[in-house]
Amino acid sequence: MAKGILIAAFDFSGAHEDEFHDWYDLEHVPERQRVPGFGACNRWIGAANPKQAVATYELDNLDVLKSPAYRAIGGENLSVWSKRVTGMCQRLLRFEGEQILPGDADAPAGAGALLINAMSVDPAHATEFNEWYDNEHIPALAAVPGTLAARRFRAHEGSPRYVALYHLASPEVQASAEWKRAASTPWTERMRPHFRDHLRIVARAYQRGG
């Protein structure tokens, strides 16, 4: 069974910053780290907008999110603190997907930054979209200096349907001349008009108190 990912992104401008980070660090992430099947749980802060927060949770597979241990702390069973804090935030993304490229590769440790590219695609162009991503786009960006990992995920339902997740040495990698050359190809430009519900977030690795 394919590895899974759970990604949550918020704009927490409406929350108290200290409480937001305390909630995430002292309750929310530790709760999930105790659930069997959860792997690395990492937090990220928007590079351009420090009021954006992203959490990525590596999963053995998506069935982990259906397990009694996870259901006891998720959905309707969120804690009072979770409901209070998230009620003050704007959700930018919640994504549950299976890893489709490359194989069962894990997230690298020690990344300084994360780039999330989330989108759906016009169904009429889905086959070419996946060929482009798998055969040109991901391999080209994975080869850019400073790219530590480049992976793709697909949701079973809902939108966005796809997420490309890039672990980077620093946020500046995705702004480099090498990255721009790799990302700007005729095939890429041909596919862009077919993107739907596109969300792009560049974030730095979160450090408590940093």
C-alpha positions in Angstrom: 0.0 0.0 0.0 1.3 3.5 -0.9 2.7 5.9 1.6 0.4 8.7 2.6 0.6 12.4 3.5 -1.6 14.7 5.5 -1.1 18.4 4.9 -2.8 21.2 6.8 -2.2 24.9 6.1 -3.7 27.9 7.9 -3.6 31.7 7.8 -3.5 32.4 11.5 -3.7 36.2 11.3 -6.9 36.1 13.4 -5.4 34.0 16.2 -3.1 34.9 19.0 0.4 33.9 17.7 1.7 32.6 21.0 -1.4 30.5 21.6 -1.4 29.2 18.0 2.2 27.9 18.4 1.6 26.6 21.9 -1.4 24.7 20.7 0.4 23.1 17.7 3.6 22.3 19.6 2.2 21.2 23.0 -1.0 19.5 22.0 -1.9 19.0 18.3 1.4 17.6 17.0 2.1 15.4 20.0 -1.4 13.9 19.8 -0.7 12.8 16.2 2.8 11.6 16.9 1.3 9.1 19.3 -1.0 7.6 16.6 0.3 4.4 15.1 1.2 4.9 11.5 2.2 8.5 11.8 5.8 9.2 10.8 7.6 12.5 10.7 5.4 15.5 11.7 6.9 18.8 10.6 5.9 22.4 10.8 6.6 25.2 8.4 6.1 29.0 8.4 5.4 31.0 5.2 8.5 32.6 3.8 6.7 35.6 2.4 3.8 35.6 4.9 4.8 34.6 8.4 1.2 34.3 9.3 0.8 31.3 7.2 1.6 27.9 8.8 1.9 24.5 7.3 2.1 21.1 9.0 3.1 17.9 7.1 2.4 14.5 8.5 4.0 11.4 6.9 1.8 8.4 7.0 2.4 4.7 6.5 -0.7 4.7 4.4 -4.0 6.7 4.2 -5.9 4.0 6.2 -4.1 5.5 9.3 -6.6 8.4 9.1 -9.5 5.8 9.4 -8.0 4.1 12.5 -9.7 4.3 15.9 -6.6 6.0 17.3 -6.8 8.9 14.8 -10.6 9.2 14.9 -10.4 9.6 18.7 -8.5 12.9 18.2 -9.7 14.1 14.8 -12.9 15.3 13.1 -15.7 15.6 15.6 -13.4 14.6 18.4 -11.0 17.5 18.1 -10.1 18.9 21.5 -11.7 22.1 22.9 -8.4 23.8 22.4 -8.2 22.7 18.7 -11.7 24.0 18.0 -11.0 27.3 19.7 -7.7 27.9 17.8 -8.8 26.7 14.4 -12.0 28.8 14.7 -9.8 31.9 14.7 -7.8 30.7 11.6 -8.5 30.6 7.9 -7.9 27.1 6.4 -5.9 27.3 3.2 -5.5 23.6 2.6 -6.3 20.2 4.0 -5.0 17.5 1.8 -4.9 13.7 2.3 -3.1 11.9 -0.5 -1.2 8.8 -1.6 2.4 9.1 -2.8 2.6 8.4 -6.5 6.2 9.5 -7.2 8.9 8.5 -6.5 7.9 5.1 -5.1 8.0 5.0 -1.3 10.7 7.7 -0.8 10.6 9.3 2.7 10.8 13.0 3.4 14.4 14.0 4.0 15.5 15.2 7.5 16.9 18.7 8.0 15.2 20.5 5.1 15.3 24.3 5.5 12.2 24.9 3.4 9.2 23.4 1.8 7.4 24.3 -1.5 3.8 23.1 -1.9 2.2 23.1 -5.3 -1.4 22.0 -5.0 -3.8 21.8 -7.9 -6.4 20.0 -9.8 -6.4 19.7 -13.6 -9.0 19.9 -16.4 -10.0 16.2 -16.7 -9.6 16.4 -20.5 -5.9 17.0 -20.0 -5.3 14.7 -17.0 -3.3 12.0 -18.9 -0.9 14.5 -20.4 -0.7 16.4 -17.1 0.5 13.3 -15.3 3.0 12.4 -18.1 4.4 16.0 -18.0 4.7 15.9 -14.2 6.2 12.4 -14.0 8.5 12.5 -17.0 9.7 16.1 -17.2 8.7 18.5 -14.4 9.5 16.5 -11.2 12.8 15.0 -12.6 14.0 18.5 -13.7 13.2 20.2 -10.4 14.6 17.3 -8.4 17.9 17.9 -10.2 18.1 21.6 -9.2 20.9 22.3 -6.7 19.3 22.6 -3.2 16.4 20.4 -3.9 16.5 17.6 -1.3 13.4 15.7 -2.4 10.6 16.1 -5.0 7.5 14.0 -4.5 3.9 13.8 -5.9 0.7 12.9 -4.1 -2.8 12.2 -5.3 -6.1 12.5 -3.3 -8.8 9.9 -3.8 -11.4 12.7 -4.0 -12.0 16.4 -3.7 -9.9 19.3 -4.8 -7.1 19.9 -5.1 -6.5 16.5 -6.5 -2.7 16.6 -6.7 0.1 18.0 -4.5 3.8 18.3 -5.5 6.0 18.6 -2.4 9.5 19.8 -2.6 11.9 19.8 0.4 14.6 22.4 -0.2 17.8 23.5 1.5 16.3 27.0 1.8 13.4 29.1 0.4 15.8 30.7 -2.1 16.2 27.5 -4.0 12.8 27.9 -5.7 13.7 31.5 -6.8 17.1 30.5 -8.3 18.0 30.8 -12.0 18.4 27.0 -12.1 14.9 26.4 -10.8 13.3 28.9 -13.2 15.1 27.3 -16.1 13.9 23.8 -15.0 10.3 25.0 -14.5 10.0 27.1 -17.7 9.7 24.7 -20.6 7.4 24.7 -23.6 5.6 21.6 -22.1 5.1 23.4 -18.8 3.6 26.5 -20.5 1.3 24.3 -22.5 0.0 22.7 -19.3 -0.5 25.8 -17.1 -3.9 26.9 -18.6 -5.3 23.5 -17.5 -4.5 23.9 -13.8 -7.5 24.3 -11.4 -7.7 25.4 -7.7 -3.9 26.1 -7.8 -2.3 26.9 -4.5 1.5 27.6 -4.1 3.1 28.0 -0.7 6.8 28.5 0.0 7.6 28.0 3.7 10.6 27.9 6.0 11.2 25.2 8.5 9.6 26.2 11.8 11.7 26.6 14.9 10.0 27.2 18.2 10.8 30.6 19.6 12.6 31.5 16.3 
